[in-house]
Every structure is written in structure tokens, then in C-alpha cells.
Amino acid sequence: MKVQDEKVIAGISCSQVLERLSDYLDGDLPPEGREQVEAHLRGCDGCSRFGGEFKATVSALRGLLGRPGGLPEGFRARLRRSLSSGSGRE
Ligand SMILES: [Zn+2]
């Protein structure tokens, strides 16, 4: 992905933000790194647009892949209850 207007906002350049975006979304960045990326995204039109699309794509993919631990607690409990209660018991 090529960035046309390379800008430095919050002490980090557009290409550095794009490099760190997947780590950022994975939660692999240290807190100060996250803040820097967030500050850049807030101040940079191009990156915030790209970052938003990227985030939406990643979360959609994660939903499709159904990673372990990806289901909310309530959903698991409901699923288990509906499986174990069955029909015709009692
Ligand atoms: Zn930028």
C-alpha cells in the first residue's frame, strides 16, 4: 500500500503507522505505541480512512474465522443450554 502524502503527525509518519497497524489491531503494541498510532489516526485524514477500512476488514475476517475465544460468553452458555435441554426431556 503506497501512501501518497507522507505526513508526520504525533512524531510518527504515515508509512510507520501503516506498518504498525496490524500490530495495533492485534494489541501487540506497547501503550505508548498505541497512543502514537491513535494520535496520528486522529490527525491524519488518509490514515484514519485507511485505518478504519482496515479495521473493519480485519474484524470481519476474524468473525468469519471464528477464532477460539471469539464468541461472547452469553452466546456459548445459550448454545450449551439449547443443546443440553433438547426436546421431550421432562
Ligand atoms: Zn497518516
PDB file of the backbone (N, CA, C, O) and the ligand in Angstrom, with CONECT records:
HET     ZN  A 101       1
ATOM      1  N   MET A   1       0.851  -1.204   0.000  1.00  0.00           N
ATOM      2  CA  MET A   1       0.000   0.000   0.000  1.00  0.00           C
ATOM      3  C   MET A   1       0.877   1.240   0.000  1.00  0.00           C
ATOM      4  O   MET A   1       1.708   1.424   0.889  1.00  0.00           O
ATOM      5  N   LYS A   2       0.688   2.086  -0.995  1.00  0.00           N
ATOM      6  CA  LYS A   2       1.526   3.274  -1.098  1.00  0.00           C
ATOM      7  C   LYS A   2       0.789   4.489  -0.556  1.00  0.00           C
ATOM      8  O   LYS A   2      -0.386   4.713  -0.850  1.00  0.00           O
ATOM      9  N   VAL A   3       1.494   5.249   0.224  1.00  0.00           N
ATOM     10  CA  VAL A   3       0.913   6.463   0.781  1.00  0.00           C
ATOM     11  C   VAL A   3       1.358   7.633  -0.080  1.00  0.00           C
ATOM     12  O   VAL A   3       2.550   7.829  -0.320  1.00  0.00           O
ATOM     13  N   GLN A   4       0.377   8.411  -0.542  1.00  0.00           N
ATOM     14  CA  GLN A   4       0.735   9.497  -1.451  1.00  0.00           C
ATOM     15  C   GLN A   4       1.292  10.700  -0.708  1.00  0.00           C
ATOM     16  O   GLN A   4       2.353  11.216  -1.062  1.00  0.00           O
ATOM     17  N   ASP A   5       0.593  11.144   0.304  1.00  0.00           N
ATOM     18  CA  ASP A   5       1.076  12.298   1.049  1.00  0.00           C
ATOM     19  C   ASP A   5       1.630  11.853   2.385  1.00  0.00           C
ATOM     20  O   ASP A   5       0.915  11.749   3.381  1.00  0.00           O
ATOM     21  N   GLU A   6       2.929  11.592   2.375  1.00  0.00           N
ATOM     22  CA  GLU A   6       3.573  11.157   3.609  1.00  0.00           C
ATOM     23  C   GLU A   6       3.613  12.320   4.590  1.00  0.00           C
ATOM     24  O   GLU A   6       4.212  13.360   4.317  1.00  0.00           O
ATOM     25  N   LYS A   7       2.975  12.130   5.721  1.00  0.00           N
ATOM     26  CA  LYS A   7       2.955  13.195   6.723  1.00  0.00           C
ATOM     27  C   LYS A   7       3.501  12.649   8.034  1.00  0.00           C
ATOM     28  O   LYS A   7       3.412  11.455   8.317  1.00  0.00           O
ATOM     29  N   VAL A   8       4.062  13.542   8.816  1.00  0.00           N
ATOM     30  CA  VAL A   8       4.485  13.139  10.152  1.00  0.00           C
ATOM     31  C   VAL A   8       3.581  13.834  11.162  1.00  0.00           C
ATOM     32  O   VAL A   8       3.618  15.056  11.309  1.00  0.00           O
ATOM     33  N   ILE A   9       2.778  13.047  11.850  1.00  0.00           N
ATOM     34  CA  ILE A   9       1.863  13.570  12.865  1.00  0.00           C
ATOM     35  C   ILE A   9       2.091  12.781  14.143  1.00  0.00           C
ATOM     36  O   ILE A   9       2.215  11.557  14.116  1.00  0.00           O
ATOM     37  N   ALA A  10       2.144  13.483  15.250  1.00  0.00           N
ATOM     38  CA  ALA A  10       2.386  12.855  16.560  1.00  0.00           C
ATOM     39  C   ALA A  10       3.724  12.103  16.568  1.00  0.00           C
ATOM     40  O   ALA A  10       3.882  11.102  17.266  1.00  0.00           O
ATOM     41  N   GLY A  11       4.680  12.602  15.782  1.00  0.00           N
ATOM     42  CA  GLY A  11       6.023  12.024  15.802  1.00  0.00           C
ATOM     43  C   GLY A  11       6.149  10.703  15.068  1.00  0.00           C
ATOM     44  O   GLY A  11       7.125   9.975  15.248  1.00  0.00           O
ATOM     45  N   ILE A  12       5.150  10.391  14.230  1.00  0.00           N
ATOM     46  CA  ILE A  12       5.193   9.122  13.501  1.00  0.00           C
ATOM     47  C   ILE A  12       4.689   9.388  12.089  1.00  0.00           C
ATOM     48  O   ILE A  12       3.725  10.130  11.899  1.00  0.00           O
ATOM     49  N   SER A  13       5.335   8.787  11.103  1.00  0.00           N
ATOM     50  CA  SER A  13       4.957   9.056   9.717  1.00  0.00           C
ATOM     51  C   SER A  13       3.872   8.091   9.252  1.00  0.00           C
ATOM     52  O   SER A  13       3.636   7.052   9.870  1.00  0.00           O
ATOM     53  N   CYS A  14       3.213   8.459   8.141  1.00  0.00           N
ATOM     54  CA  CYS A  14       2.120   7.634   7.611  1.00  0.00           C
ATOM     55  C   CYS A  14       2.574   6.195   7.366  1.00  0.00           C
ATOM     56  O   CYS A  14       1.865   5.250   7.712  1.00  0.00           O
ATOM     57  N   SER A  15       3.759   6.030   6.767  1.00  0.00           N
ATOM     58  CA  SER A  15       4.177   4.668   6.442  1.00  0.00           C
ATOM     59  C   SER A  15       4.461   3.875   7.722  1.00  0.00           C
ATOM     60  O   SER A  15       4.243   2.664   7.764  1.00  0.00           O
ATOM     61  N   GLN A  16       4.943   4.554   8.756  1.00  0.00           N
ATOM     62  CA  GLN A  16       5.158   3.853  10.024  1.00  0.00           C
ATOM     63  C   GLN A  16       3.833   3.420  10.641  1.00  0.00           C
ATOM     64  O   GLN A  16       3.723   2.342  11.226  1.00  0.00           O
ATOM     65  N   VAL A  17       2.826   4.287  10.497  1.00  0.00           N
ATOM     66  CA  VAL A  17       1.501   3.935  11.016  1.00  0.00           C
ATOM     67  C   VAL A  17       0.972   2.692  10.301  1.00  0.00           C
ATOM     68  O   VAL A  17       0.460   1.770  10.935  1.00  0.00           O
ATOM     69  N   LEU A  18       1.104   2.681   8.973  1.00  0.00           N
ATOM     70  CA  LEU A  18       0.593   1.552   8.205  1.00  0.00           C
ATOM     71  C   LEU A  18       1.347   0.267   8.559  1.00  0.00           C
ATOM     72  O   LEU A  18       0.761  -0.815   8.602  1.00  0.00           O
ATOM     73  N   GLU A  19       2.649   0.400   8.811  1.00  0.00           N
ATOM     74  CA  GLU A  19       3.432  -0.763   9.215  1.00  0.00           C
ATOM     75  C   GLU A  19       2.950  -1.325  10.544  1.00  0.00           C
ATOM     76  O   GLU A  19       2.940  -2.536  10.762  1.00  0.00           O
ATOM     77  N   ARG A  20       2.550  -0.417  11.426  1.00  0.00           N
ATOM     78  CA  ARG A  20       2.191  -0.839  12.787  1.00  0.00           C
ATOM     79  C   ARG A  20       0.721  -1.172  12.931  1.00  0.00           C
ATOM     80  O   ARG A  20       0.287  -1.652  13.978  1.00  0.00           O
ATOM     81  N   LEU A  21      -0.050  -0.917  11.879  1.00  0.00           N
ATOM     82  CA  LEU A  21      -1.499  -1.027  12.005  1.00  0.00           C
ATOM     83  C   LEU A  21      -1.946  -2.434  12.413  1.00  0.00           C
ATOM     84  O   LEU A  21      -2.837  -2.583  13.248  1.00  0.00           O
ATOM     85  N   SER A  22      -1.329  -3.465  11.827  1.00  0.00           N
ATOM     86  CA  SER A  22      -1.787  -4.813  12.165  1.00  0.00           C
ATOM     87  C   SER A  22      -1.397  -5.176  13.598  1.00  0.00           C
ATOM     88  O   SER A  22      -2.151  -5.852  14.297  1.00  0.00           O
ATOM     89  N   ASP A  23      -0.209  -4.723  14.036  1.00  0.00           N
ATOM     90  CA  ASP A  23       0.176  -4.933  15.435  1.00  0.00           C
ATOM     91  C   ASP A  23      -0.766  -4.179  16.360  1.00  0.00           C
ATOM     92  O   ASP A  23      -1.167  -4.666  17.417  1.00  0.00           O
ATOM     93  N   TYR A  24      -1.105  -2.967  15.920  1.00  0.00           N
ATOM     94  CA  TYR A  24      -2.026  -2.148  16.710  1.00  0.00           C
ATOM     95  C   TYR A  24      -3.360  -2.867  16.897  1.00  0.00           C
ATOM     96  O   TYR A  24      -3.895  -2.932  18.004  1.00  0.00           O
ATOM     97  N   LEU A  25      -3.887  -3.405  15.800  1.00  0.00           N
ATOM     98  CA  LEU A  25      -5.182  -4.078  15.871  1.00  0.00           C
ATOM     99  C   LEU A  25      -5.101  -5.385  16.653  1.00  0.00           C
ATOM    100  O   LEU A  25      -6.085  -5.819  17.253  1.00  0.00           O
ATOM    101  N   ASP A  26      -3.921  -6.013  16.645  1.00  0.00           N
ATOM    102  CA  ASP A  26      -3.741  -7.249  17.403  1.00  0.00           C
ATOM    103  C   ASP A  26      -3.486  -6.984  18.880  1.00  0.00           C
ATOM    104  O   ASP A  26      -3.482  -7.907  19.694  1.00  0.00           O
ATOM    105  N   GLY A  27      -3.273  -5.710  19.219  1.00  0.00           N
ATOM    106  CA  GLY A  27      -2.956  -5.374  20.600  1.00  0.00           C
ATOM    107  C   GLY A  27      -1.514  -5.694  20.956  1.00  0.00           C
ATOM    108  O   GLY A  27      -1.180  -5.844  22.131  1.00  0.00           O
ATOM    109  N   ASP A  28      -0.652  -5.799  19.939  1.00  0.00           N
ATOM    110  CA  ASP A  28       0.744  -6.156  20.177  1.00  0.00           C
ATOM    111  C   ASP A  28       1.641  -4.952  20.439  1.00  0.00           C
ATOM    112  O   ASP A  28       2.818  -5.117  20.759  1.00  0.00           O
ATOM    113  N   LEU A  29       1.097  -3.743  20.306  1.00  0.00           N
ATOM    114  CA  LEU A  29       1.918  -2.559  20.533  1.00  0.00           C
ATOM    115  C   LEU A  29       1.906  -2.186  22.011  1.00  0.00           C
ATOM    116  O   LEU A  29       0.899  -2.364  22.695  1.00  0.00           O
ATOM    117  N   PRO A  30       3.036  -1.668  22.500  1.00  0.00           N
ATOM    118  CA  PRO A  30       3.045  -1.146  23.872  1.00  0.00           C
ATOM    119  C   PRO A  30       2.127   0.071  23.957  1.00  0.00           C
ATOM    120  O   PRO A  30       1.846   0.700  22.937  1.00  0.00           O
ATOM    121  N   PRO A  31       1.653   0.413  25.168  1.00  0.00           N
ATOM    122  CA  PRO A  31       0.688   1.517  25.321  1.00  0.00           C
ATOM    123  C   PRO A  31       1.131   2.801  24.641  1.00  0.00           C
ATOM    124  O   PRO A  31       0.315   3.464  24.001  1.00  0.00           O
ATOM    125  N   GLU A  32       2.409   3.174  24.763  1.00  0.00           N
ATOM    126  CA  GLU A  32       2.849   4.428  24.152  1.00  0.00           C
ATOM    127  C   GLU A  32       2.804   4.331  22.624  1.00  0.00           C
ATOM    128  O   GLU A  32       2.566   5.329  21.944  1.00  0.00           O
ATOM    129  N   GLY A  33       3.030   3.144  22.095  1.00  0.00           N
ATOM    130  CA  GLY A  33       2.939   2.944  20.653  1.00  0.00           C
ATOM    131  C   GLY A  33       1.502   3.074  20.167  1.00  0.00           C
ATOM    132  O   GLY A  33       1.237   3.661  19.118  1.00  0.00           O
ATOM    133  N   ARG A  34       0.578   2.514  20.948  1.00  0.00           N
ATOM    134  CA  ARG A  34      -0.849   2.619  20.598  1.00  0.00           C
ATOM    135  C   ARG A  34      -1.284   4.077  20.585  1.00  0.00           C
ATOM    136  O   ARG A  34      -1.969   4.528  19.667  1.00  0.00           O
ATOM    137  N   GLU A  35      -0.875   4.810  21.621  1.00  0.00           N
ATOM    138  CA  GLU A  35      -1.256   6.222  21.708  1.00  0.00           C
ATOM    139  C   GLU A  35      -0.743   7.000  20.507  1.00  0.00           C
ATOM    140  O   GLU A  35      -1.438   7.861  19.967  1.00  0.00           O
ATOM    141  N   GLN A  36       0.465   6.693  20.100  1.00  0.00           N
ATOM    142  CA  GLN A  36       1.066   7.390  18.976  1.00  0.00           C
ATOM    143  C   GLN A  36       0.282   7.108  17.689  1.00  0.00           C
ATOM    144  O   GLN A  36      -0.008   8.022  16.916  1.00  0.00           O
ATOM    145  N   VAL A  37      -0.053   5.839  17.472  1.00  0.00           N
ATOM    146  CA  VAL A  37      -0.837   5.470  16.288  1.00  0.00           C
ATOM    147  C   VAL A  37      -2.204   6.151  16.328  1.00  0.00           C
ATOM    148  O   VAL A  37      -2.669   6.694  15.326  1.00  0.00           O
ATOM    149  N   GLU A  38      -2.838   6.115  17.501  1.00  0.00           N
ATOM    150  CA  GLU A  38      -4.165   6.734  17.627  1.00  0.00           C
ATOM    151  C   GLU A  38      -4.102   8.237  17.385  1.00  0.00           C
ATOM    152  O   GLU A  38      -4.968   8.801  16.717  1.00  0.00           O
ATOM    153  N   ALA A  39      -3.068   8.885  17.933  1.00  0.00           N
ATOM    154  CA  ALA A  39      -2.925  10.327  17.745  1.00  0.00           C
ATOM    155  C   ALA A  39      -2.711  10.645  16.270  1.00  0.00           C
ATOM    156  O   ALA A  39      -3.235  11.637  15.763  1.00  0.00           O
ATOM    157  N   HIS A  40      -1.948   9.813  15.587  1.00  0.00           N
ATOM    158  CA  HIS A  40      -1.732  10.033  14.162  1.00  0.00           C
ATOM    159  C   HIS A  40      -3.038   9.834  13.398  1.00  0.00           C
ATOM    160  O   HIS A  40      -3.384  10.649  12.543  1.00  0.00           O
ATOM    161  N   LEU A  41      -3.758   8.770  13.697  1.00  0.00           N
ATOM    162  CA  LEU A  41      -5.024   8.497  13.000  1.00  0.00           C
ATOM    163  C   LEU A  41      -6.015   9.640  13.184  1.00  0.00           C
ATOM    164  O   LEU A  41      -6.754   9.993  12.265  1.00  0.00           O
ATOM    165  N   ARG A  42      -6.020  10.216  14.397  1.00  0.00           N
ATOM    166  CA  ARG A  42      -6.921  11.343  14.648  1.00  0.00           C
ATOM    167  C   ARG A  42      -6.556  12.559  13.807  1.00  0.00           C
ATOM    168  O   ARG A  42      -7.430  13.294  13.347  1.00  0.00           O
ATOM    169  N   GLY A  43      -5.243  12.764  13.608  1.00  0.00           N
ATOM    170  CA  GLY A  43      -4.806  13.970  12.924  1.00  0.00           C
ATOM    171  C   GLY A  43      -4.611  13.798  11.429  1.00  0.00           C
ATOM    172  O   GLY A  43      -4.350  14.779  10.734  1.00  0.00           O
ATOM    173  N   CYS A  44      -4.729  12.591  10.917  1.00  0.00           N
ATOM    174  CA  CYS A  44      -4.411  12.330   9.512  1.00  0.00           C
ATOM    175  C   CYS A  44      -5.611  11.721   8.794  1.00  0.00           C
ATOM    176  O   CYS A  44      -6.050  10.612   9.098  1.00  0.00           O
ATOM    177  N   ASP A  45      -6.123  12.482   7.835  1.00  0.00           N
ATOM    178  CA  ASP A  45      -7.289  12.040   7.070  1.00  0.00           C
ATOM    179  C   ASP A  45      -7.066  10.708   6.361  1.00  0.00           C
ATOM    180  O   ASP A  45      -7.847   9.766   6.499  1.00  0.00           O
ATOM    181  N   GLY A  46      -5.979  10.661   5.602  1.00  0.00           N
ATOM    182  CA  GLY A  46      -5.704   9.480   4.779  1.00  0.00           C
ATOM    183  C   GLY A  46      -5.587   8.228   5.625  1.00  0.00           C
ATOM    184  O   GLY A  46      -6.183   7.199   5.308  1.00  0.00           O
ATOM    185  N   CYS A  47      -4.812   8.316   6.709  1.00  0.00           N
ATOM    186  CA  CYS A  47      -4.591   7.142   7.547  1.00  0.00           C
ATOM    187  C   CYS A  47      -5.849   6.746   8.299  1.00  0.00           C
ATOM    188  O   CYS A  47      -6.120   5.558   8.475  1.00  0.00           O
ATOM    189  N   SER A  48      -6.628   7.744   8.748  1.00  0.00           N
ATOM    190  CA  SER A  48      -7.819   7.368   9.513  1.00  0.00           C
ATOM    191  C   SER A  48      -8.813   6.676   8.607  1.00  0.00           C
ATOM    192  O   SER A  48      -9.515   5.761   9.037  1.00  0.00           O
ATOM    193  N   ARG A  49      -8.884   7.109   7.337  1.00  0.00           N
ATOM    194  CA  ARG A  49      -9.788   6.442   6.405  1.00  0.00           C
ATOM    195  C   ARG A  49      -9.305   5.019   6.141  1.00  0.00           C
ATOM    196  O   ARG A  49     -10.075   4.062   6.221  1.00  0.00           O
ATOM    197  N   PHE A  50      -8.013   4.897   5.825  1.00  0.00           N
ATOM    198  CA  PHE A  50      -7.453   3.573   5.555  1.00  0.00           C
ATOM    199  C   PHE A  50      -7.511   2.698   6.800  1.00  0.00           C
ATOM    200  O   PHE A  50      -7.865   1.521   6.732  1.00  0.00           O
ATOM    201  N   GLY A  51      -7.159   3.290   7.937  1.00  0.00           N
ATOM    202  CA  GLY A  51      -7.177   2.534   9.192  1.00  0.00           C
ATOM    203  C   GLY A  51      -8.564   2.012   9.518  1.00  0.00           C
ATOM    204  O   GLY A  51      -8.717   0.886   9.991  1.00  0.00           O
ATOM    205  N   GLY A  52      -9.578   2.837   9.264  1.00  0.00           N
ATOM    206  CA  GLY A  52     -10.948   2.420   9.533  1.00  0.00           C
ATOM    207  C   GLY A  52     -11.372   1.258   8.660  1.00  0.00           C
ATOM    208  O   GLY A  52     -11.995   0.308   9.133  1.00  0.00           O
ATOM    209  N   GLU A  53     -11.030   1.339   7.371  1.00  0.00           N
ATOM    210  CA  GLU A  53     -11.373   0.248   6.458  1.00  0.00           C
ATOM    211  C   GLU A  53     -10.632  -1.023   6.828  1.00  0.00           C
ATOM    212  O   GLU A  53     -11.190  -2.120   6.806  1.00  0.00           O
ATOM    213  N   PHE A  54      -9.367  -0.853   7.167  1.00  0.00           N
ATOM    214  CA  PHE A  54      -8.529  -1.993   7.529  1.00  0.00           C
ATOM    215  C   PHE A  54      -9.097  -2.683   8.761  1.00  0.00           C
ATOM    216  O   PHE A  54      -9.187  -3.909   8.822  1.00  0.00           O
ATOM    217  N   LYS A  55      -9.475  -1.874   9.735  1.00  0.00           N
ATOM    218  CA  LYS A  55     -10.023  -2.396  10.983  1.00  0.00           C
ATOM    219  C   LYS A  55     -11.312  -3.167  10.714  1.00  0.00           C
ATOM    220  O   LYS A  55     -11.523  -4.254  11.252  1.00  0.00           O
ATOM    221  N   ALA A  56     -12.177  -2.584   9.867  1.00  0.00           N
ATOM    222  CA  ALA A  56     -13.440  -3.242   9.547  1.00  0.00           C
ATOM    223  C   ALA A  56     -13.179  -4.570   8.850  1.00  0.00           C
ATOM    224  O   ALA A  56     -13.839  -5.567   9.140  1.00  0.00           O
ATOM    225  N   THR A  57     -12.213  -4.584   7.926  1.00  0.00           N
ATOM    226  CA  THR A  57     -11.895  -5.808   7.196  1.00  0.00           C
ATOM    227  C   THR A  57     -11.365  -6.876   8.136  1.00  0.00           C
ATOM    228  O   THR A  57     -11.780  -8.034   8.082  1.00  0.00           O
ATOM    229  N   VAL A  58     -10.441  -6.471   8.998  1.00  0.00           N
ATOM    230  CA  VAL A  58      -9.845  -7.428   9.925  1.00  0.00           C
ATOM    231  C   VAL A  58     -10.892  -8.004  10.865  1.00  0.00           C
ATOM    232  O   VAL A  58     -10.902  -9.208  11.122  1.00  0.00           O
ATOM    233  N   SER A  59     -11.783  -7.143  11.384  1.00  0.00           N
ATOM    234  CA  SER A  59     -12.759  -7.685  12.328  1.00  0.00           C
ATOM    235  C   SER A  59     -13.770  -8.560  11.615  1.00  0.00           C
ATOM    236  O   SER A  59     -14.271  -9.527  12.190  1.00  0.00           O
ATOM    237  N   ALA A  60     -14.078  -8.230  10.358  1.00  0.00           N
ATOM    238  CA  ALA A  60     -14.978  -9.087   9.596  1.00  0.00           C
ATOM    239  C   ALA A  60     -14.340 -10.451   9.360  1.00  0.00           C
ATOM    240  O   ALA A  60     -15.005 -11.480   9.478  1.00  0.00           O
ATOM    241  N   LEU A  61     -13.041 -10.459   9.024  1.00  0.00           N
ATOM    242  CA  LEU A  61     -12.336 -11.715   8.797  1.00  0.00           C
ATOM    243  C   LEU A  61     -12.275 -12.540  10.074  1.00  0.00           C
ATOM    244  O   LEU A  61     -12.464 -13.756  10.053  1.00  0.00           O
ATOM    245  N   ARG A  62     -12.011 -11.867  11.178  1.00  0.00           N
ATOM    246  CA  ARG A  62     -11.936 -12.583  12.458  1.00  0.00           C
ATOM    247  C   ARG A  62     -13.268 -13.222  12.787  1.00  0.00           C
ATOM    248  O   ARG A  62     -13.329 -14.337  13.306  1.00  0.00           O
ATOM    249  N   GLY A  63     -14.354 -12.487  12.472  1.00  0.00           N
ATOM    250  CA  GLY A  63     -15.684 -13.033  12.718  1.00  0.00           C
ATOM    251  C   GLY A  63     -15.903 -14.283  11.891  1.00  0.00           C
ATOM    252  O   GLY A  63     -16.466 -15.264  12.376  1.00  0.00           O
ATOM    253  N   LEU A  64     -15.457 -14.250  10.635  1.00  0.00           N
ATOM    254  CA  LEU A  64     -15.646 -15.390   9.748  1.00  0.00           C
ATOM    255  C   LEU A  64     -14.815 -16.584  10.189  1.00  0.00           C
ATOM    256  O   LEU A  64     -15.275 -17.725  10.146  1.00  0.00           O
ATOM    257  N   LEU A  65     -13.590 -16.313  10.612  1.00  0.00           N
ATOM    258  CA  LEU A  65     -12.699 -17.399  11.005  1.00  0.00           C
ATOM    259  C   LEU A  65     -13.129 -18.036  12.312  1.00  0.00           C
ATOM    260  O   LEU A  65     -12.783 -19.183  12.598  1.00  0.00           O
ATOM    261  N   GLY A  66     -13.884 -17.288  13.104  1.00  0.00           N
ATOM    262  CA  GLY A  66     -14.363 -17.835  14.371  1.00  0.00           C
ATOM    263  C   GLY A  66     -13.235 -18.300  15.260  1.00  0.00           C
ATOM    264  O   GLY A  66     -13.221 -19.442  15.718  1.00  0.00           O
ATOM    265  N   ARG A  67     -12.292 -17.414  15.503  1.00  0.00           N
ATOM    266  CA  ARG A  67     -11.161 -17.765  16.351  1.00  0.00           C
ATOM    267  C   ARG A  67     -11.613 -18.241  17.718  1.00  0.00           C
ATOM    268  O   ARG A  67     -12.641 -17.792  18.226  1.00  0.00           O
ATOM    269  N   PRO A  68     -10.845 -19.158  18.326  1.00  0.00           N
ATOM    270  CA  PRO A  68     -11.175 -19.584  19.696  1.00  0.00           C
ATOM    271  C   PRO A  68     -11.213 -18.385  20.629  1.00  0.00           C
ATOM    272  O   PRO A  68     -10.361 -17.501  20.551  1.00  0.00           O
ATOM    273  N   GLY A  69     -12.192 -18.359  21.499  1.00  0.00           N
ATOM    274  CA  GLY A  69     -12.317 -17.233  22.407  1.00  0.00           C
ATOM    275  C   GLY A  69     -13.017 -16.055  21.770  1.00  0.00           C
ATOM    276  O   GLY A  69     -13.221 -15.023  22.409  1.00  0.00           O
ATOM    277  N   GLY A  70     -13.387 -16.209  20.498  1.00  0.00           N
ATOM    278  CA  GLY A  70     -14.013 -15.098  19.797  1.00  0.00           C
ATOM    279  C   GLY A  70     -15.493 -14.959  20.085  1.00  0.00           C
ATOM    280  O   GLY A  70     -16.092 -13.916  19.824  1.00  0.00           O
ATOM    281  N   LEU A  71     -16.086 -16.029  20.631  1.00  0.00           N
ATOM    282  CA  LEU A  71     -17.516 -15.971  20.904  1.00  0.00           C
ATOM    283  C   LEU A  71     -17.779 -15.361  22.273  1.00  0.00           C
ATOM    284  O   LEU A  71     -17.057 -15.647  23.229  1.00  0.00           O
ATOM    285  N   PRO A  72     -18.790 -14.538  22.373  1.00  0.00           N
ATOM    286  CA  PRO A  72     -19.125 -13.954  23.679  1.00  0.00           C
ATOM    287  C   PRO A  72     -19.642 -15.018  24.638  1.00  0.00           C
ATOM    288  O   PRO A  72     -20.268 -15.993  24.223  1.00  0.00           O
ATOM    289  N   GLU A  73     -19.372 -14.815  25.932  1.00  0.00           N
ATOM    290  CA  GLU A  73     -19.768 -15.787  26.965  1.00  0.00           C
ATOM    291  C   GLU A  73     -21.245 -16.156  26.872  1.00  0.00           C
ATOM    292  O   GLU A  73     -21.600 -17.335  26.881  1.00  0.00           O
ATOM    293  N   GLY A  74     -22.090 -15.156  26.785  1.00  0.00           N
ATOM    294  CA  GLY A  74     -23.520 -15.392  26.769  1.00  0.00           C
ATOM    295  C   GLY A  74     -23.930 -16.314  25.635  1.00  0.00           C
ATOM    296  O   GLY A  74     -24.828 -17.143  25.785  1.00  0.00           O
ATOM    297  N   PHE A  75     -23.271 -16.164  24.512  1.00  0.00           N
ATOM    298  CA  PHE A  75     -23.607 -16.975  23.349  1.00  0.00           C
ATOM    299  C   PHE A  75     -23.280 -18.442  23.606  1.00  0.00           C
ATOM    300  O   PHE A  75     -24.076 -19.329  23.300  1.00  0.00           O
ATOM    301  N   ARG A  76     -22.095 -18.686  24.175  1.00  0.00           N
ATOM    302  CA  ARG A  76     -21.707 -20.070  24.492  1.00  0.00           C
ATOM    303  C   ARG A  76     -22.703 -20.712  25.449  1.00  0.00           C
ATOM    304  O   ARG A  76     -23.143 -21.844  25.248  1.00  0.00           O
ATOM    305  N   ALA A  77     -23.049 -19.961  26.496  1.00  0.00           N
ATOM    306  CA  ALA A  77     -23.948 -20.502  27.516  1.00  0.00           C
ATOM    307  C   ALA A  77     -25.299 -20.837  26.898  1.00  0.00           C
ATOM    308  O   ALA A  77     -25.885 -21.881  27.187  1.00  0.00           O
ATOM    309  N   ARG A  78     -25.784 -19.942  26.048  1.00  0.00           N
ATOM    310  CA  ARG A  78     -27.079 -20.164  25.419  1.00  0.00           C
ATOM    311  C   ARG A  78     -27.029 -21.392  24.511  1.00  0.00           C
ATOM    312  O   ARG A  78     -27.961 -22.195  24.466  1.00  0.00           O
ATOM    313  N   LEU A  79     -25.909 -21.515  23.788  1.00  0.00           N
ATOM    314  CA  LEU A  79     -25.749 -22.633  22.866  1.00  0.00           C
ATOM    315  C   LEU A  79     -25.749 -23.951  23.640  1.00  0.00           C
ATOM    316  O   LEU A  79     -26.403 -24.919  23.252  1.00  0.00           O
ATOM    317  N   ARG A  80     -24.996 -23.963  24.751  1.00  0.00           N
ATOM    318  CA  ARG A  80     -24.884 -25.169  25.556  1.00  0.00           C
ATOM    319  C   ARG A  80     -26.249 -25.550  26.130  1.00  0.00           C
ATOM    320  O   ARG A  80     -26.631 -26.720  26.152  1.00  0.00           O
ATOM    321  N   ARG A  81     -26.971 -24.530  26.593  1.00  0.00           N
ATOM    322  CA  ARG A  81     -28.283 -24.789  27.182  1.00  0.00           C
ATOM    323  C   ARG A  81     -29.234 -25.365  26.131  1.00  0.00           C
ATOM    324  O   ARG A  81     -29.968 -26.317  26.393  1.00  0.00           O
ATOM    325  N   SER A  82     -29.204 -24.770  24.944  1.00  0.00           N
ATOM    326  CA  SER A  82     -30.142 -25.248  23.924  1.00  0.00           C
ATOM    327  C   SER A  82     -29.758 -26.648  23.451  1.00  0.00           C
ATOM    328  O   SER A  82     -30.624 -27.408  23.018  1.00  0.00           O
ATOM    329  N   LEU A  83     -28.476 -26.999  23.525  1.00  0.00           N
ATOM    330  CA  LEU A  83     -28.053 -28.344  23.137  1.00  0.00           C
ATOM    331  C   LEU A  83     -28.418 -29.362  24.195  1.00  0.00           C
ATOM    332  O   LEU A  83     -28.867 -30.462  23.873  1.00  0.00           O
ATOM    333  N   SER A  84     -28.231 -29.005  25.461  1.00  0.00           N
ATOM    334  CA  SER A  84     -28.425 -29.991  26.529  1.00  0.00           C
ATOM    335  C   SER A  84     -29.892 -30.135  26.918  1.00  0.00           C
ATOM    336  O   SER A  84     -30.305 -31.200  27.376  1.00  0.00           O
ATOM    337  N   SER A  85     -30.684 -29.081  26.743  1.00  0.00           N
ATOM    338  CA  SER A  85     -32.079 -29.204  27.150  1.00  0.00           C
ATOM    339  C   SER A  85     -32.873 -30.070  26.175  1.00  0.00           C
ATOM    340  O   SER A  85     -33.788 -30.798  26.559  1.00  0.00           O
ATOM    341  N   GLY A  86     -32.494 -29.968  24.902  1.00  0.00           N
ATOM    342  CA  GLY A  86     -33.128 -30.826  23.896  1.00  0.00           C
ATOM    343  C   GLY A  86     -34.637 -30.700  23.885  1.00  0.00           C
ATOM    344  O   GLY A  86     -35.197 -29.759  24.447  1.00  0.00           O
ATOM    345  N   SER A  87     -35.295 -31.659  23.237  1.00  0.00           N
ATOM    346  CA  SER A  87     -36.752 -31.629  23.196  1.00  0.00           C
ATOM    347  C   SER A  87     -37.268 -32.934  23.806  1.00  0.00           C
ATOM    348  O   SER A  87     -36.628 -33.976  23.663  1.00  0.00           O
ATOM    349  N   GLY A  88     -38.395 -32.887  24.471  1.00  0.00           N
ATOM    350  CA  GLY A  88     -39.001 -34.074  25.010  1.00  0.00           C
ATOM    351  C   GLY A  88     -38.428 -34.543  26.322  1.00  0.00           C
ATOM    352  O   GLY A  88     -38.844 -35.584  26.830  1.00  0.00           O
ATOM    353  N   ARG A  89     -37.444 -33.780  26.920  1.00  0.00           N
ATOM    354  CA  ARG A  89     -36.990 -34.171  28.262  1.00  0.00           C
ATOM    355  C   ARG A  89     -37.952 -33.596  29.288  1.00  0.00           C
ATOM    356  O   ARG A  89     -38.476 -32.499  29.090  1.00  0.00           O
ATOM    357  N   GLU A  90     -38.190 -34.295  30.352  1.00  0.00           N
ATOM    358  CA  GLU A  90     -39.121 -33.964  31.422  1.00  0.00           C
ATOM    359  C   GLU A  90     -40.575 -34.184  31.036  1.00  0.00           C
ATOM    360  O   GLU A  90     -41.471 -33.945  31.845  1.00  0.00           O
TER     361      GLU A  90
HETATM  362 ZN    ZN A 101      -1.036   9.458   8.030  1.00  0.00          ZN2+
END
